[in-house]
Amino acid sequence: MKKKPLTALPKLMFTAVRAGFPNPAEDARGNALDLNELIIRHPVSTYYLRVEGDSMTGAGIVHGDIVVVDKSLEPKSGDIVVAAVDGDFTLKYLKRKGQEAWLVASHPGYPPIALHDAVDAVLWGVVTHTIHETRK
């Protein structure tokens, strides 16, 4: 089924949505919103990748999600990163301790990948956002 092109941009509401009791007095009007403007800081170095697999389900990232990856950011310990390991992309947490580093899944069924000279691995980019469909 082909998706229709948007004829107008979605709106960003002036109020936040509460996860408790609603306040009907809140103003429901909004401004046009371009998600690219909201989530992309460095357009030239930002990519969208579709997630395959379940190694990051503990982080709320599931098969079919889309991650927004910024290649211009310096990866820090604790970041979710995309790394090229032996020629294949993988999505994992980056964990560093001193000079040692690992790629760590959030699913307990996947062992950590130690990053050292014998492993062909390149940190490709940092995940900044996840697009997760809640209704199929």
C-alpha positions as CSV (number, residue, x, y, z in Angstrom):
1,M,0.0,0.0,0.0
2,K,1.5,3.3,-1.1
3,K,1.5,6.1,1.5
4,K,0.1,9.5,0.4
5,P,2.5,12.4,0.5
6,L,1.9,14.9,3.2
7,T,0.1,18.0,2.0
8,A,0.7,19.8,5.3
9,L,3.2,19.4,8.1
10,P,2.0,17.8,11.4
11,K,1.6,20.3,14.2
12,L,3.6,20.6,17.4
13,M,1.2,21.3,20.3
14,F,1.8,24.2,22.7
15,T,1.3,21.9,25.6
16,A,2.9,18.7,26.7
17,V,0.8,15.6,27.0
18,R,0.4,14.3,30.6
19,A,0.6,10.7,31.4
20,G,-1.8,11.2,34.2
21,F,-5.2,13.0,34.3
22,P,-5.9,15.4,31.4
23,N,-6.6,19.1,31.8
24,P,-9.3,20.1,29.4
25,A,-8.6,23.8,29.8
26,E,-5.2,23.4,28.0
27,D,-4.9,25.1,24.6
28,A,-4.9,22.5,21.8
29,R,-3.7,24.7,19.0
30,G,-0.2,24.2,17.6
31,N,2.5,25.1,15.0
32,A,3.6,23.2,12.0
33,L,6.4,20.8,12.9
34,D,9.1,19.3,10.7
35,L,10.6,16.3,12.5
36,N,13.9,16.8,10.7
37,E,14.2,20.3,12.3
38,L,13.4,18.9,15.7
39,I,15.7,15.9,15.8
40,I,18.6,16.6,13.4
41,R,21.4,18.9,14.6
42,H,23.9,18.0,11.8
43,P,22.1,17.2,8.6
44,V,25.2,16.5,6.5
45,S,26.3,13.7,8.9
46,T,22.9,12.3,10.0
47,Y,21.4,9.0,8.7
48,Y,18.3,7.0,9.3
49,L,18.8,3.2,9.7
50,R,16.1,0.6,10.2
51,V,16.8,-1.8,13.1
52,E,16.9,-5.6,12.5
53,G,17.1,-8.0,15.4
54,D,16.4,-7.9,19.1
55,S,19.8,-7.2,20.8
56,M,18.6,-3.7,22.0
57,T,15.1,-4.5,23.2
58,G,16.1,-3.7,26.8
59,A,16.8,-0.2,25.7
60,G,13.3,0.0,24.1
61,I,14.7,-0.4,20.5
62,V,13.0,-3.2,18.7
63,H,13.0,-4.8,15.2
64,G,11.6,-2.5,12.7
65,D,12.4,0.8,14.6
66,I,14.3,3.5,12.8
67,V,17.3,5.0,14.6
68,V,18.7,8.5,13.8
69,V,22.5,8.3,13.7
70,D,24.8,11.3,13.8
71,K,28.3,10.5,12.6
72,S,29.7,13.9,13.7
73,L,29.3,13.2,17.4
74,E,32.2,11.8,19.5
75,P,31.0,8.5,21.0
76,K,31.0,8.5,24.8
77,S,30.7,5.6,27.2
78,G,27.0,4.9,27.7
79,D,26.0,6.1,24.2
80,I,24.1,3.8,21.9
81,V,26.2,3.5,18.8
82,V,26.3,2.0,15.4
83,A,29.5,0.1,14.8
84,A,30.9,-1.7,11.8
85,V,32.2,-5.0,13.2
86,D,33.8,-7.4,10.6
87,G,32.0,-5.5,7.9
88,D,28.5,-5.6,9.4
89,F,26.7,-2.9,11.2
90,T,25.6,-3.5,14.8
91,L,23.7,-1.4,17.3
92,K,25.0,-1.6,20.9
93,Y,25.9,0.5,23.9
94,L,29.5,1.7,24.0
95,K,31.1,0.9,27.4
96,R,34.6,2.2,28.2
97,K,36.8,1.6,31.2
98,G,40.2,3.2,31.0
99,Q,41.8,2.2,27.6
100,E,39.4,-0.8,27.2
101,A,36.1,-0.6,25.3
102,W,33.2,-2.9,24.6
103,L,30.0,-3.0,22.5
104,V,27.3,-4.2,24.9
105,A,23.8,-5.4,24.0
106,S,20.8,-4.6,26.2
107,H,19.5,-8.1,25.7
108,P,21.2,-10.7,28.0
109,G,21.4,-13.3,25.2
110,Y,24.2,-11.4,23.4
111,P,27.7,-11.3,24.8
112,P,29.7,-8.1,24.8
113,I,32.1,-7.5,22.0
114,A,35.6,-6.4,23.2
115,L,37.1,-3.7,21.0
116,H,40.8,-4.3,20.6
117,D,43.4,-4.6,17.9
118,A,42.3,-8.1,16.8
119,V,38.7,-7.0,16.2
120,D,37.9,-5.3,12.9
121,A,35.6,-2.6,14.4
122,V,34.8,1.0,13.6
123,L,32.5,3.2,15.6
124,W,30.3,4.6,12.8
125,G,27.9,7.0,14.6
126,V,25.9,7.9,17.7
127,V,22.2,7.2,18.0
128,T,20.4,10.4,18.9
129,H,16.7,9.3,18.5
130,T,14.6,6.3,17.9
131,I,11.4,6.3,15.8
132,H,9.2,3.5,17.2
133,E,5.8,2.6,15.7
134,T,3.2,1.9,18.3
135,R,0.3,0.9,15.9
136,K,0.7,-1.3,12.9
